[in-house]
Amino acid sequence: MKKAMQGLLVLMLVTAGLTAIFEGAEQALLLLVMTGFTGQAYRLMCAAHDDPEEDEVRSRKLRTVEIFTVVCGFISFYWPSSVGLNVGIGLCLIFYCGGMRYMKEGTAEA
C-alpha cells in the first residue's frame, strides 16, 4: 500500500506540472500546495500504521491536513472547467481513501 500511495503522490506532482503548462499557474500552485500537504499526510499515516498507539498530536496534525485539503477542494469551484485541478483533487481523494484503509490495517493488527 505504501508504494501505491507514493505513486499517487508522484502522479499529483505530474498533474501539477501538466496543469502549469496547459491551464495556468494558479491551479498548478494550488495542486503543489495540496501535494505538499498530502505528502505530510503520507508521513503521518505511515507513522500511525507503524506505531498504532493513538497519538493525539499526530491525530490533530492529520485532521489539519484533511481540513486544508477540503478547503482546497472548495477553492477549486472557482475553476470548475480545470481538468488538471479536478484530476489532482481526485487523486488526493483516492490517496486519502487508501491511506485511511492503510492506517486501519495497522490498528487492526495491533
C-alpha positions as CSV (number, residue, x, y, z in Angstrom):
1,M,0.0,0.0,0.0
2,K,2.9,2.3,0.6
3,K,4.1,2.0,-3.0
4,A,0.6,2.9,-4.2
5,M,0.4,6.0,-2.0
6,Q,3.9,7.0,-3.2
7,G,2.7,6.5,-6.8
8,L,-0.3,8.7,-6.2
9,L,2.0,11.5,-4.8
10,V,4.1,11.3,-7.9
11,L,1.0,11.4,-10.1
12,M,-0.1,14.5,-8.2
13,L,3.3,16.2,-9.0
14,V,3.0,15.2,-12.7
15,T,-0.6,16.5,-12.8
16,A,0.6,19.8,-11.2
17,G,3.3,20.1,-13.9
18,L,0.9,19.5,-16.7
19,T,-1.6,21.8,-15.2
20,A,1.0,24.6,-15.1
21,I,1.8,24.0,-18.8
22,F,-1.8,23.7,-20.1
23,E,-4.1,25.5,-17.8
24,G,-2.4,28.1,-15.5
25,A,0.0,28.8,-12.7
26,E,-2.7,29.4,-10.1
27,Q,-4.2,25.9,-10.4
28,A,-0.8,24.3,-10.5
29,L,0.3,26.2,-7.4
30,L,-2.8,25.0,-5.6
31,L,-2.1,21.5,-6.7
32,L,1.5,21.8,-5.5
33,V,0.4,23.0,-2.1
34,M,-2.1,20.1,-1.9
35,T,0.6,17.7,-2.9
36,G,2.8,19.1,-0.1
37,F,0.0,18.7,2.5
38,T,-0.7,15.2,1.1
39,G,3.0,14.3,1.5
40,Q,2.7,15.4,5.1
41,A,-0.4,13.2,5.5
42,Y,1.6,10.3,4.0
43,R,4.3,10.7,6.7
44,L,1.6,10.8,9.4
45,M,-0.3,7.8,8.0
46,C,2.8,5.7,7.8
47,A,3.8,6.7,11.4
48,A,0.3,5.8,12.6
49,H,0.5,2.5,10.8
50,D,3.9,1.6,12.1
51,D,3.1,2.8,15.7
52,P,-0.6,2.2,16.1
53,E,-0.8,3.7,19.6
54,E,-3.1,6.6,19.4
55,D,-1.0,9.8,19.4
56,E,-3.1,12.9,20.0
57,V,-0.6,15.3,18.3
58,R,-0.4,13.1,15.2
59,S,-4.2,12.9,15.0
60,R,-4.6,16.7,15.3
61,K,-2.0,17.2,12.5
62,L,-3.7,14.7,10.3
63,R,-7.1,16.5,10.9
64,T,-5.5,19.8,10.0
65,V,-4.2,18.4,6.7
66,E,-7.6,16.9,6.0
67,I,-9.3,20.3,6.6
68,F,-6.9,22.1,4.4
69,T,-7.5,19.6,1.6
70,V,-11.3,20.1,1.9
71,V,-10.7,23.9,1.7
72,C,-8.7,23.4,-1.4
73,G,-11.5,21.3,-2.8
74,F,-13.9,24.2,-2.3
75,I,-11.5,26.7,-3.8
76,S,-11.4,24.5,-6.9
77,F,-15.1,25.5,-7.6
78,Y,-13.6,28.8,-8.7
79,W,-12.1,26.9,-11.7
80,P,-14.8,24.3,-12.5
81,S,-13.5,23.6,-16.0
82,S,-9.9,23.0,-14.9
83,V,-9.4,19.4,-15.8
84,G,-5.9,19.2,-14.2
85,L,-7.1,20.6,-10.9
86,N,-10.1,18.2,-10.8
87,V,-7.8,15.3,-11.6
88,G,-5.4,16.4,-8.9
89,I,-8.2,16.6,-6.3
90,G,-9.5,13.2,-7.4
91,L,-6.0,11.7,-6.9
92,C,-5.9,13.4,-3.5
93,L,-9.3,11.8,-2.6
94,I,-8.1,8.4,-3.7
95,F,-4.9,8.9,-1.7
96,Y,-6.9,9.6,1.5
97,C,-9.2,6.7,1.0
98,G,-6.3,4.3,0.6
99,G,-4.3,6.0,3.4
100,M,-7.2,5.6,5.9
101,R,-7.6,2.0,4.9
102,Y,-3.8,1.5,5.4
103,M,-4.0,3.1,8.8
104,K,-6.9,0.9,9.9
105,E,-5.0,-2.2,8.8
106,G,-2.2,-1.1,11.2
107,T,-4.6,-0.7,14.1
108,A,-6.4,-4.0,13.3
109,E,-3.0,-5.9,13.5
110,A,-2.2,-4.4,16.9
